[in-house]
């Protein structure tokens, strides 16, 4: 953007954040080394080796831009750092007080809503515009009131609660809405429990899940080392402005757009999967549900494994010892993600499970890849103080680093012998993780079944070695005296957990951790970076590449564009996630991105991940729609990252087909079902399609952030009319599509109907999903950042 300002004759220094910006580097640590006391240091060294160029670019940015704090790699996960350290609740700017609010370039920014700070995730595109003073535009949302009553039963965790809430709200339908939690049950939830629920707002589809500030919030601020003076100021300000909830006083009935209620006593232990976060399974039904998934046709709850193959046993040798794998066997067990590692009760609960298991003589099979990646160093401090970390280590849950790891797809390789046993026998292997996302192909390419669970349940499933177990009736293993050990024998009571939390989690831990973070770490501090306000691009770099977004930009807006005789690049069903569109995990050896890297001398072991190569548009364009679990109807149900070149019938990679259409001068469109773009707030899921030449997406519905990202990149979002979709309209995706729009943006209205015409005579109406006049202005300028640049040149900001 600075280069574009320079090229257009503007002042490039105007491209600078106008609001406070905190950049936390947390998505790059990968679990290369596990089950080792030196795992943290080893993984950090590998992380810096792989990402040195990226980190140098980010460090350059921390000097080149003002008003920006960079939190170095290895410090923790952005949302946990925000909750424990960065979140202000009330801002004090030179004596002017106002409520804290935040937008973040990760959808789980909503975690801060548990602290009473209004915040939600946006794409990087929208965030950049907000940094430059552009307004955040949105349709005024409905507010769903979610009343909580009662108290969680013994043995039930906050993770069980959030998976229950996620299923309820996804069923209710809250996309684009705010959810506010209230009721007498609030007093039974710790701040960490609230943050767990707020964190998973993207999974239930809401813009945010909000918990107003009350006494529990103030207690947490004190626990995390905020000063007494600051806490007093926050309480006084919020009380004076009637934004503080005091449950000791009579509560007024508030009016909401719609209502839901949950008695906490009705929540039971559960997990979610095998492919979506809102597909909750009560623990008592898990074995039956698993066998149903093996039987069911391929879908969100099915793998279509023939009956005669379901009991298959794969024999293999693991480091000289004979071993076996079956369908449903666990090969990855990861305590990971901001959702749960910010919550001391579930983290110490997992450690208590480990202690009981070790004392009874239980072990985790050595070929299961176990890991523990906390969201901040505070977790390490309280696990060590409790004396329980050694039991987690004994079971293989050594700390591997401080970052997102397995939850974002950075699970690292599994042992080659295990990988071969899975692929050669076509096994449905399982991963169990305390994360917030379990979409296909995200966690690991070889784990087709992925279940979200509380940290204590992650340990339990690692011990059992399979997801196909009934914990109520079947033993989890055999102890040292040959006695059968059951789930109930290792599960701690709520009182046991509460006692260890009370004695082990202390304010000084938070203060010491974040004082250390502000000093950086040796590897970060030693990075040498160039000075200067304009970046010196290296044309040979495979990590940082100057993108083409602004290269042909002039001061005149290009105006709105329609679509003429466009081919359908892909034809999708429901729930296509941003992981399907722009995967963040490993780069497959046979992919166009791999081909590009190898042509430039990059060895396969140095491919790194798509997430780590986001600074290179050439890699990311090739990685668009590269998910190995992609289901494209143009291929007749075949799974994989390919599509059909309509005019010749050739089956090629999506990237190769898209480039062929571009060379032919053809636009493309995408057909999709409901919830298109759900999942991460990944702006590459819009940037990538734009670079492939996609001009419009026609879907039954969009997730909020992805729709905004499409608008920001100049792609037209269109919705089928209620009750209609590609199937009911008889569209196969082999047609050519034309969408006529006025050439003057003043003639277009947000939400208006437009007509789509195909070359075989079909015609149908769709709703234009530009939701505000501001979004139409972005479309007129060719994108939100182009609008921002021209605006800055015209003003004296």
Buried (B, 14 or more C-beta within 10 A) or exposed (E): BBBBBBBBEBEBBBBBBBEBBBBBBBBBBBBBBBBBEEBBEBBBBBBBEBBEBBBBBBBBBBBBBEEBEBBBBBBBBBBBBBBBBBBBBBEEEEEEBEBBBBBBBBBBBBBBBBBBBBBBBBBBBBBBBBBBBBEBBBEEBEBBBBBBBBBBBEBBBBBBBBBBBBBBBBEBBBBBBBBBBBBEBBEBBBBBBBBBBBBBBBBBBBBBBBBBBBBBBBEBBBBBBBEEEBBEBBBEBBEEEEEBBEBEEEEEEEEBEBEBEBEBEEBBBBBBBBBBBBBBBBBBBBBEBBBEBBBBEEBBBBBEBEEEEBEBEBEBEBEEEEBBBBBBBBBBBBBBBBBBBBBBBBBBBBBBBBBBBBEBBBBBBBBBBBBBBBBBBBBBBBBBBBEBBEBBBBBBBBBBBBBBBBBBBBBBBBBEBBBEBBEEBEBBBBBBBBBBBBBBBBBBBBBBBBBBBBBBBBBBBBBBBBBBBBBEEBBBBBBEEEEEBBBEBBBBEBEBBBBBBEEBBBEEBBBBBBEEBEEBBEBBEEBEBEEEBEBEEEEEBBBBBBBEBBEEBEEEBBBBBBBEEBBBBBBBBBBBBBBBBBBBBBBBEEBBBBBBBEEEEBEEEEBBBBBBBBBBBBBBBBBBBBBBBBBBBBBEEEBBBBBBBBEEEEBBBBBBBBBBBBEEEBBBBBBBBBBBBBBBBBBBBBBBBBBBBBBBBBBBBBBBBBBBBBBBBBBBBBBBBEEBBBEEBEBBBBBBBBBEBEEEBEEBEBEEEBEBBBEEEEEBEBBBBBBBEBBBBBBBBBBBBBBBBBBBBEEEE
